[in-house]
Amino acid sequence: MKKLLVSLLLFAIIIGGNIMSEAQAKNWDKTFPKSDKVNVEKVSFKNRYGITLVGDLYTPKNKKSDKLPGIAVSGPFGAVKEQASGLYAQTMAERGFIALAFDPSYTGESGGEPRNVASPDINTEDFSAAVDFLSNYKDIDPEKIGIIGICGFGGFGLNAAAIDTRIKGAVTVTMYDMTRVNANGYFDSMDENARYELKKSLNKQRTEDFKNGNYAPAAGLPEKLTGEEPQFVKDYYGYYKTQRGFHKRSINSNGNWNMTSSLSLINMPILAYTSEIRNAVLMIHGEKAHSKYFSEDAFKKLKGDNKELYIVPDANHVDLYDNLEKIPFDKIENFFNTYLK
């Protein structure tokens, strides 16, 4: 009878464990598999504008010391922490860092009204607010903090590194300068007259928004492809609109930016003082990315022997969101091990 009871107890534990594992898997709301090497918890903190930011904090289960380096991760532009930034944060936690993937202001689970607004100032501040949080977290050495900015938040991250000397190492991945592309169009194809007409249109929309009491959405990714789209639109669609990377809270997956957000991006260029960044910078871009020129041009302004531009062979813009065969995590790890010491 005792052996039978023990067997039944073990069976119950195993079955219960399997049920719990299935429940945890069902509760996992990320677009990437959950690692068994890290713990993750929801955290929140405020930026200097009083907006509450929400993030996922990834911590290695087997800590090697009491105080670890911390890394703040955000992006791509229009994505949420459950997508690429979470994958980067989880991977860096597997490699011994405490990493925070956070939703920028006005997006995802973070606060701010109206929704789906971008701001060159506030989105730069979001990175520094994340550094505030990491600097005061009990298990992090405040002298060992870095950031990873992906896509549009690569530009905001580099801008943050220009003003925030606490950021000892900044990594940008497949970077966009959102102020440049909004003011000049892709490949700087927009001249002053075209920009003036765009501003007229956006300011007319402001009048309509005020009258209507809401904010008109900008154009987003199509719900279906016709096959006539540029290749980079097809690449974005392949990530945001399919099972590969779709998330219900992601603007690019399931929503639209506020149309008049473009006005501040047109008028307030970031990266003006990046030549004064003294701490280390690693810029990573795909060889075949339509956006490569943003990183190439931004890198030309950087000074010092602690700066590097690394081009990933045969990678397009979106490959560096989630393609583990192309994202150079070994290089990113070595960079932070070198400069967060």
Buried (B, 14 or more C-beta within 10 A) or exposed (E): EEEEEEEEEEEEEEEEEEEEEEEEEEEEEBBBEEBEBBEBEEBEBEBEBEBBBBBBBBBBEEEEEEBBBBBBBBBBBBBBBBBBBBBBBBBBBBBBBBBBBBBBBBBBBBBBEEBBBBBBEBBBBBBBBBBBBBBEBEBBBBEBBBBBBBBBBBBBBBBBBBBBEBBBBBBBBBBBBBBBBBBBBEEEEBEEEEBEEBBEEBEEBBEEBEEEEEBBEBEBBEEEEEEEBEEBBBBBBBBBBEEBBBBEBBBBBBBBBBBBBBBBBBEBBBBEEBEEBEBBBBBBBBEBBBBBBBBBEBBEBBEEEBBBBBBBEEBBBBBBBBBEEBBBBEBBBEBBBEBBE
